């Protein structure tokens, strides 16, 4: 059996009709003071109490020309409702505060290739600035349905983001490079042109959960050329592809930021500089329904501020 007044829209409305007036009069001891608190007239407050008494067939107040006092039955009802009303007021106050102050858990999905240079620096600054927000980070190269899987936001290349998502640029551009180890190049030779690539071993990236292999794109004679490399090794984890390249197992297509340290240490060498398509950027993206969340807004603001400062992003 449903609680009194619930399960029927009209009964729910009737159940609460007049209770604000009842509490205001009971708290303030008069219709005039209650009316001022509710921004209405004393007559409206008096009428609301009369209707409430008629509905429950009980006298709630004793009225004289000089005072308004709760009856015994009215006082018993007032004591219980007043406690409940204070709980509701506290709940509303807490809810309102939570909507303006970043708190809770921010769930993010980020591919392996960019997590180190595009997101980890932002997370480090963010958790220091907003200690009431926890981070749930999934490092995942698969295409993710943010809404279905409960994520607040994700990071991807712009061309991989659905058009119904809102996207915020994290880095000005995504520069791809072809890299290989000195061990591999000394054994197989250094490709001098795009056509030479077909004679080399390639470590290719396949999107998790699909059969789609990332196509290498180059600029040649002012046009974009897509090269389908013969696969020597196919992996669905970008970081693993880079590690395999360091072991001398072939060429790999990677972000320059992703392999910057390996190149600086001489573990990998860059080829085809200036010949690889760089017409995309790395974005934080999220559904429009999420953009008003204080925790997400704070994360976006942190990322933008760090990008302006050059504070760690891309390093």
Beta strands, then each sheet from edge to edge (+ up, - down):
strand 1: 61-63
strand 2: 68-70
strand 3: 104-110
strand 4: 133-139
strand 5: 153-157
strand 6: 165-171
strand 7: 176-180
strand 8: 202-205
strand 9: 216-220
strand 10: 223-227
strand 11: 231-235
strand 12: 251-255
strand 13: 269-271
strand 14: 282-287
sheet 1: 1+ 2-
sheet 2: 4+ 3+ 5+ 14- 6+
sheet 3: 11+ 8+ 12+ 7- 13+
sheet 4: 9+ 10-
end
